[in-house]
């Protein structure tokens, strides 16, 4: 597994070149770990939001994302609530 940080907004050429492959890894993970059916998640369910408190879309979705992250970490990785704060 190779991890690369690429600019997603605006999409860089590296992002565009690797999105399909990254999506397939994500989809496989969802199917194996979370037992999602092959038709879920669809590519349209993948939402990329720039990580910046200056971005209105990020600010609007931050609380929802932080809550989802905490639930995931506690359920899948057995983290404690204190390990899942907004700073993490």
N, CA, C and O atoms as a GROMACS GRO file, in nm:
protein
  352
    1UNK      N    1   0.086  -0.118   0.000
    1UNK     CA    2   0.000   0.000   0.000
    1UNK      C    3   0.089   0.122   0.000
    1UNK      O    4   0.183   0.131   0.079
    2UNK      N    5   0.060   0.213  -0.087
    2UNK     CA    6   0.136   0.337  -0.096
    2UNK      C    7   0.041   0.452  -0.069
    2UNK      O    8  -0.064   0.463  -0.132
    3UNK      N    9   0.076   0.538   0.025
    3UNK     CA   10  -0.007   0.651   0.059
    3UNK      C   11   0.058   0.777   0.004
    3UNK      O   12   0.177   0.802   0.024
    4UNK      N   13  -0.022   0.855  -0.067
    4UNK     CA   14   0.024   0.982  -0.122
    4UNK      C   15  -0.075   1.091  -0.087
    4UNK      O   16  -0.196   1.070  -0.091
    5UNK      N   17  -0.023   1.206  -0.052
    5UNK     CA   18  -0.109   1.321  -0.029
    5UNK      C   19  -0.112   1.401  -0.159
    5UNK      O   20  -0.008   1.443  -0.210
    6UNK      N   21  -0.232   1.421  -0.211
    6UNK     CA   22  -0.248   1.496  -0.335
    6UNK      C   23  -0.357   1.601  -0.315
    6UNK      O   24  -0.447   1.584  -0.233
    7UNK      N   25  -0.347   1.708  -0.387
    7UNK     CA   26  -0.446   1.814  -0.377
    7UNK      C   27  -0.574   1.770  -0.446
    7UNK      O   28  -0.575   1.729  -0.562
    8UNK      N   29  -0.684   1.778  -0.370
    8UNK     CA   30  -0.813   1.737  -0.425
    8UNK      C   31  -0.902   1.854  -0.463
    8UNK      O   32  -1.001   1.837  -0.533
    9UNK      N   33  -0.866   1.973  -0.418
    9UNK     CA   34  -0.948   2.089  -0.450
    9UNK      C   35  -0.860   2.212  -0.468
    9UNK      O   36  -0.802   2.261  -0.372
   10UNK      N   37  -0.850   2.261  -0.588
   10UNK     CA   38  -0.900   2.203  -0.712
   10UNK      C   39  -0.822   2.075  -0.742
   10UNK      O   40  -0.705   2.064  -0.705
   11UNK      N   41  -0.884   1.981  -0.809
   11UNK     CA   42  -0.820   1.852  -0.834
   11UNK      C   43  -0.689   1.866  -0.912
   11UNK      O   44  -0.685   1.923  -1.020
   12UNK      N   45  -0.582   1.812  -0.853
   12UNK     CA   46  -0.453   1.812  -0.921
   12UNK      C   47  -0.450   1.698  -1.024
   12UNK      O   48  -0.537   1.611  -1.023
   13UNK      N   49  -0.352   1.701  -1.111
   13UNK     CA   50  -0.340   1.594  -1.210
   13UNK      C   51  -0.314   1.460  -1.141
   13UNK      O   52  -0.360   1.356  -1.188
   14UNK      N   53  -0.242   1.462  -1.029
   14UNK     CA   54  -0.217   1.339  -0.953
   14UNK      C   55  -0.347   1.284  -0.895
   14UNK      O   56  -0.371   1.164  -0.897
   15UNK      N   57  -0.432   1.375  -0.844
   15UNK     CA   58  -0.560   1.332  -0.790
   15UNK      C   59  -0.645   1.268  -0.900
   15UNK      O   60  -0.700   1.159  -0.882
   16UNK      N   61  -0.654   1.335  -1.013
   16UNK     CA   62  -0.733   1.283  -1.124
   16UNK      C   63  -0.681   1.148  -1.172
   16UNK      O   64  -0.759   1.060  -1.207
   17UNK      N   65  -0.549   1.132  -1.173
   17UNK     CA   66  -0.488   1.008  -1.221
   17UNK      C   67  -0.507   0.892  -1.125
   17UNK      O   68  -0.504   0.776  -1.167
   18UNK      N   69  -0.527   0.920  -0.997
   18UNK     CA   70  -0.534   0.812  -0.898
   18UNK      C   71  -0.671   0.796  -0.833
   18UNK      O   72  -0.689   0.707  -0.751
   19UNK      N   73  -0.768   0.880  -0.867
   19UNK     CA   74  -0.897   0.874  -0.800
   19UNK      C   75  -0.965   0.739  -0.815
   19UNK      O   76  -1.012   0.682  -0.716
   20UNK      N   77  -0.972   0.686  -0.936
   20UNK     CA   78  -1.040   0.558  -0.959
   20UNK      C   79  -0.976   0.446  -0.878
   20UNK      O   80  -1.046   0.365  -0.817
   21UNK      N   81  -0.844   0.442  -0.878
   21UNK     CA   82  -0.773   0.339  -0.802
   21UNK      C   83  -0.798   0.356  -0.651
   21UNK      O   84  -0.822   0.258  -0.581
   22UNK      N   85  -0.794   0.479  -0.603
   22UNK     CA   86  -0.820   0.506  -0.462
   22UNK      C   87  -0.963   0.468  -0.424
   22UNK      O   88  -0.987   0.411  -0.318
   23UNK      N   89  -1.056   0.500  -0.511
   23UNK     CA   90  -1.195   0.466  -0.488
   23UNK      C   91  -1.213   0.314  -0.478
   23UNK      O   92  -1.288   0.266  -0.393
   24UNK      N   93  -1.144   0.239  -0.563
   24UNK     CA   94  -1.156   0.093  -0.560
   24UNK      C   95  -1.101   0.036  -0.429
   24UNK      O   96  -1.157  -0.060  -0.376
   25UNK      N   97  -0.992   0.093  -0.376
   25UNK     CA   98  -0.938   0.050  -0.247
   25UNK      C   99  -1.039   0.080  -0.138
   25UNK      O  100  -1.066  -0.005  -0.052
   26UNK      N  101  -1.096   0.200  -0.140
   26UNK     CA  102  -1.196   0.239  -0.041
   26UNK      C  103  -1.317   0.146  -0.047
   26UNK      O  104  -1.366   0.100   0.056
   27UNK      N  105  -1.364   0.117  -0.167
   27UNK     CA  106  -1.481   0.032  -0.185
   27UNK      C  107  -1.452  -0.110  -0.133
   27UNK      O  108  -1.536  -0.171  -0.067
   28UNK      N  109  -1.335  -0.160  -0.163
   28UNK     CA  110  -1.297  -0.294  -0.115
   28UNK      C  111  -1.292  -0.298   0.037
   28UNK      O  112  -1.338  -0.394   0.099
   29UNK      N  113  -1.236  -0.192   0.096
   29UNK     CA  114  -1.231  -0.181   0.242
   29UNK      C  115  -1.373  -0.185   0.300
   29UNK      O  116  -1.400  -0.258   0.395
   30UNK      N  117  -1.463  -0.106   0.243
   30UNK     CA  118  -1.600  -0.102   0.291
   30UNK      C  119  -1.667  -0.240   0.281
   30UNK      O  120  -1.743  -0.278   0.370
   31UNK      N  121  -1.640  -0.312   0.176
   31UNK     CA  122  -1.701  -0.443   0.156
   31UNK      C  123  -1.644  -0.546   0.256
   31UNK      O  124  -1.720  -0.625   0.311
   32UNK      N  125  -1.514  -0.544   0.278
   32UNK     CA  126  -1.451  -0.643   0.366
   32UNK      C  127  -1.475  -0.611   0.512
   32UNK      O  128  -1.517  -0.698   0.589
   33UNK      N  129  -1.450  -0.488   0.553
   33UNK     CA  130  -1.459  -0.451   0.694
   33UNK      C  131  -1.603  -0.428   0.737
   33UNK      O  132  -1.644  -0.475   0.843
   34UNK      N  133  -1.680  -0.356   0.656
   34UNK     CA  134  -1.815  -0.317   0.696
   34UNK      C  135  -1.924  -0.401   0.630
   34UNK      O  136  -2.043  -0.379   0.652
   35UNK      N  137  -1.882  -0.497   0.548
   35UNK     CA  138  -1.975  -0.589   0.482
   35UNK      C  139  -2.075  -0.516   0.392
   35UNK      O  140  -2.189  -0.561   0.376
   36UNK      N  141  -2.033  -0.405   0.335
   36UNK     CA  142  -2.118  -0.334   0.239
   36UNK      C  143  -2.135  -0.420   0.114
   36UNK      O  144  -2.043  -0.491   0.076
   37UNK      N  145  -2.252  -0.413   0.049
   37UNK     CA  146  -2.270  -0.485  -0.077
   37UNK      C  147  -2.184  -0.421  -0.187
   37UNK      O  148  -2.145  -0.305  -0.174
   38UNK      N  149  -2.156  -0.495  -0.295
   38UNK     CA  150  -2.071  -0.442  -0.402
   38UNK      C  151  -2.121  -0.314  -0.466
   38UNK      O  152  -2.042  -0.237  -0.520
   39UNK      N  153  -2.253  -0.289  -0.462
   39UNK     CA  154  -2.306  -0.168  -0.525
   39UNK      C  155  -2.303  -0.047  -0.432
   39UNK      O  156  -2.352   0.059  -0.468
   40UNK      N  157  -2.246  -0.063  -0.313
   40UNK     CA  158  -2.237   0.048  -0.220
   40UNK      C  159  -2.095   0.056  -0.166
   40UNK      O  160  -2.040  -0.051  -0.140
   41UNK      N  161  -2.034   0.163  -0.149
   41UNK     CA  162  -2.083   0.295  -0.186
   41UNK      C  163  -2.060   0.321  -0.335
   41UNK      O  164  -1.964   0.270  -0.394
   42UNK      N  165  -2.146   0.399  -0.392
   42UNK     CA  166  -2.127   0.437  -0.531
   42UNK      C  167  -2.027   0.550  -0.536
   42UNK      O  168  -1.999   0.615  -0.435
   43UNK      N  169  -1.973   0.574  -0.652
   43UNK     CA  170  -1.874   0.680  -0.668
   43UNK      C  171  -1.936   0.816  -0.636
   43UNK      O  172  -1.865   0.908  -0.596
   44UNK      N  173  -2.068   0.829  -0.653
   44UNK     CA  174  -2.136   0.954  -0.623
   44UNK      C  175  -2.151   0.978  -0.474
   44UNK      O  176  -2.180   1.090  -0.432
   45UNK      N  177  -2.132   0.874  -0.392
   45UNK     CA  178  -2.143   0.890  -0.248
   45UNK      C  179  -2.011   0.936  -0.186
   45UNK      O  180  -2.007   0.972  -0.068
   46UNK      N  181  -1.906   0.937  -0.262
   46UNK     CA  182  -1.777   0.984  -0.213
   46UNK      C  183  -1.775   1.135  -0.226
   46UNK      O  184  -1.790   1.190  -0.335
   47UNK      N  185  -1.758   1.202  -0.114
   47UNK     CA  186  -1.761   1.348  -0.114
   47UNK      C  187  -1.628   1.398  -0.059
   47UNK      O  188  -1.585   1.358   0.049
   48UNK      N  189  -1.563   1.484  -0.134
   48UNK     CA  190  -1.438   1.543  -0.091
   48UNK      C  191  -1.462   1.687  -0.054
   48UNK      O  192  -1.518   1.766  -0.130
   49UNK      N  193  -1.417   1.720   0.066
   49UNK     CA  194  -1.432   1.856   0.115
   49UNK      C  195  -1.294   1.906   0.155
   49UNK      O  196  -1.225   1.837   0.230
   50UNK      N  197  -1.252   2.022   0.107
   50UNK     CA  198  -1.121   2.074   0.146
   50UNK      C  199  -1.113   2.092   0.298
   50UNK      O  200  -1.209   2.137   0.360
   51UNK      N  201  -0.999   2.056   0.357
   51UNK     CA  202  -0.980   2.071   0.501
   51UNK      C  203  -0.930   2.212   0.527
   51UNK      O  204  -0.811   2.240   0.522
   52UNK      N  205  -1.025   2.300   0.556
   52UNK     CA  206  -0.993   2.439   0.583
   52UNK      C  207  -1.111   2.505   0.652
   52UNK      O  208  -1.223   2.503   0.600
   53UNK      N  209  -1.087   2.563   0.768
   53UNK     CA  210  -1.195   2.633   0.836
   53UNK      C  211  -1.237   2.759   0.762
   53UNK      O  212  -1.335   2.824   0.799
   54UNK      N  213  -1.164   2.795   0.659
   54UNK     CA  214  -1.201   2.908   0.574
   54UNK      C  215  -1.305   2.867   0.470
   54UNK      O  216  -1.374   2.952   0.413
   55UNK      N  217  -1.317   2.737   0.446
   55UNK     CA  218  -1.408   2.687   0.345
   55UNK      C  219  -1.546   2.665   0.407
   55UNK      O  220  -1.558   2.589   0.503
   56UNK      N  221  -1.651   2.730   0.354
   56UNK     CA  222  -1.785   2.716   0.411
   56UNK      C  223  -1.837   2.573   0.412
   56UNK      O  224  -1.906   2.533   0.506
   57UNK      N  225  -1.807   2.496   0.309
   57UNK     CA  226  -1.853   2.359   0.302
   57UNK      C  227  -1.788   2.275   0.413
   57UNK      O  228  -1.854   2.191   0.474
   58UNK      N  229  -1.660   2.298   0.438
   58UNK     CA  230  -1.591   2.226   0.546
   58UNK      C  231  -1.651   2.264   0.681
   58UNK      O  232  -1.681   2.177   0.763
   59UNK      N  233  -1.669   2.393   0.704
   59UNK     CA  234  -1.726   2.439   0.831
   59UNK      C  235  -1.865   2.381   0.853
   59UNK      O  236  -1.900   2.342   0.964
   60UNK      N  237  -1.944   2.377   0.748
   60UNK     CA  238  -2.082   2.329   0.759
   60UNK      C  239  -2.088   2.179   0.788
   60UNK      O  240  -2.182   2.132   0.851
   61UNK      N  241  -1.988   2.104   0.743
   61UNK     CA  242  -1.990   1.959   0.760
   61UNK      C  243  -1.900   1.910   0.873
   61UNK      O  244  -1.894   1.790   0.900
   62UNK      N  245  -1.829   2.002   0.940
   62UNK     CA  246  -1.729   1.960   1.039
   62UNK      C  247  -1.790   1.881   1.155
   62UNK      O  248  -1.739   1.774   1.188
   63UNK      N  249  -1.896   1.930   1.217
   63UNK     CA  250  -1.954   1.860   1.332
   63UNK      C  251  -2.004   1.721   1.293
   63UNK      O  252  -1.984   1.624   1.366
   64UNK      N  253  -2.069   1.712   1.179
   64UNK     CA  254  -2.117   1.583   1.131
   64UNK      C  255  -1.999   1.488   1.105
   64UNK      O  256  -2.005   1.371   1.141
   65UNK      N  257  -1.894   1.539   1.045
   65UNK     CA  258  -1.776   1.456   1.016
   65UNK      C  259  -1.707   1.413   1.144
   65UNK      O  260  -1.665   1.297   1.156
   66UNK      N  261  -1.693   1.504   1.241
   66UNK     CA  262  -1.628   1.471   1.368
   66UNK      C  263  -1.707   1.365   1.444
   66UNK      O  264  -1.648   1.276   1.504
   67UNK      N  265  -1.838   1.375   1.442
   67UNK     CA  266  -1.923   1.276   1.509
   67UNK      C  267  -1.910   1.140   1.441
   67UNK      O  268  -1.898   1.037   1.509
   68UNK      N  269  -1.913   1.138   1.309
   68UNK     CA  270  -1.900   1.014   1.234
   68UNK      C  271  -1.762   0.951   1.260
   68UNK      O  272  -1.753   0.830   1.281
   69UNK      N  273  -1.657   1.032   1.260
   69UNK     CA  274  -1.521   0.984   1.288
   69UNK      C  275  -1.516   0.918   1.425
   69UNK      O  276  -1.460   0.809   1.439
   70UNK      N  277  -1.572   0.983   1.527
   70UNK     CA  278  -1.569   0.930   1.663
   70UNK      C  279  -1.644   0.796   1.671
   70UNK      O  280  -1.594   0.701   1.731
   71UNK      N  281  -1.761   0.788   1.610
   71UNK     CA  282  -1.837   0.663   1.611
   71UNK      C  283  -1.759   0.551   1.543
   71UNK      O  284  -1.754   0.438   1.592
   72UNK      N  285  -1.697   0.583   1.432
   72UNK     CA  286  -1.617   0.484   1.359
   72UNK      C  287  -1.499   0.437   1.445
   72UNK      O  288  -1.478   0.317   1.459
   73UNK      N  289  -1.424   0.531   1.501
   73UNK     CA  290  -1.306   0.495   1.580
   73UNK      C  291  -1.344   0.409   1.700
   73UNK      O  292  -1.276   0.312   1.732
   74UNK      N  293  -1.454   0.444   1.767
   74UNK     CA  294  -1.496   0.368   1.884
   74UNK      C  295  -1.550   0.230   1.846
   74UNK      O  296  -1.526   0.132   1.917
   75UNK      N  297  -1.621   0.221   1.736
   75UNK     CA  298  -1.682   0.095   1.694
   75UNK      C  299  -1.578   0.000   1.634
   75UNK      O  300  -1.570  -0.116   1.674
   76UNK      N  301  -1.502   0.049   1.538
   76UNK     CA  302  -1.410  -0.038   1.465
   76UNK      C  303  -1.277  -0.057   1.538
   76UNK      O  304  -1.225  -0.168   1.545
   77UNK      N  305  -1.224   0.052   1.594
   77UNK     CA  306  -1.091   0.047   1.654
   77UNK      C  307  -1.093   0.043   1.807
   77UNK      O  308  -0.988   0.038   1.871
   78UNK      N  309  -1.213   0.045   1.864
   78UNK     CA  310  -1.232   0.038   2.010
   78UNK      C  311  -1.162   0.152   2.084
   78UNK      O  312  -1.118   0.134   2.198
   79UNK      N  313  -1.152   0.268   2.021
   79UNK     CA  314  -1.097   0.386   2.086
   79UNK      C  315  -1.194   0.434   2.193
   79UNK      O  316  -1.314   0.405   2.188
   80UNK      N  317  -1.143   0.508   2.290
   80UNK     CA  318  -1.228   0.569   2.392
   80UNK      C  319  -1.278   0.703   2.339
   80UNK      O  320  -1.218   0.758   2.246
   81UNK      N  321  -1.386   0.757   2.395
   81UNK     CA  322  -1.434   0.888   2.350
   81UNK      C  323  -1.327   0.997   2.360
   81UNK      O  324  -1.322   1.088   2.277
   82UNK      N  325  -1.240   0.988   2.462
   82UNK     CA  326  -1.135   1.091   2.475
   82UNK      C  327  -1.030   1.080   2.365
   82UNK      O  328  -0.957   1.176   2.340
   83UNK      N  329  -1.021   0.964   2.300
   83UNK     CA  330  -0.929   0.948   2.187
   83UNK      C  331  -0.987   1.000   2.056
   83UNK      O  332  -0.919   1.001   1.953
   84UNK      N  333  -1.111   1.044   2.059
   84UNK     CA  334  -1.182   1.081   1.937
   84UNK      C  335  -1.231   1.225   1.938
   84UNK      O  336  -1.334   1.256   1.878
   85UNK      N  337  -1.159   1.311   2.003
   85UNK     CA  338  -1.201   1.451   2.009
   85UNK      C  339  -1.187   1.520   1.874
   85UNK      O  340  -1.134   1.462   1.779
   86UNK      N  341  -1.235   1.642   1.866
   86UNK     CA  342  -1.232   1.718   1.741
   86UNK      C  343  -1.091   1.743   1.690
   86UNK      O  344  -1.071   1.761   1.570
   87UNK      N  345  -0.992   1.746   1.779
   87UNK     CA  346  -0.855   1.772   1.736
   87UNK      C  347  -0.794   1.651   1.666
   87UNK      O  348  -0.700   1.665   1.587
   88UNK      N  349  -0.846   1.533   1.695
   88UNK     CA  350  -0.796   1.412   1.630
   88UNK      C  351  -0.854   1.400   1.491
   88UNK      O  352  -0.824   1.304   1.419
   0.00000   0.00000   0.00000
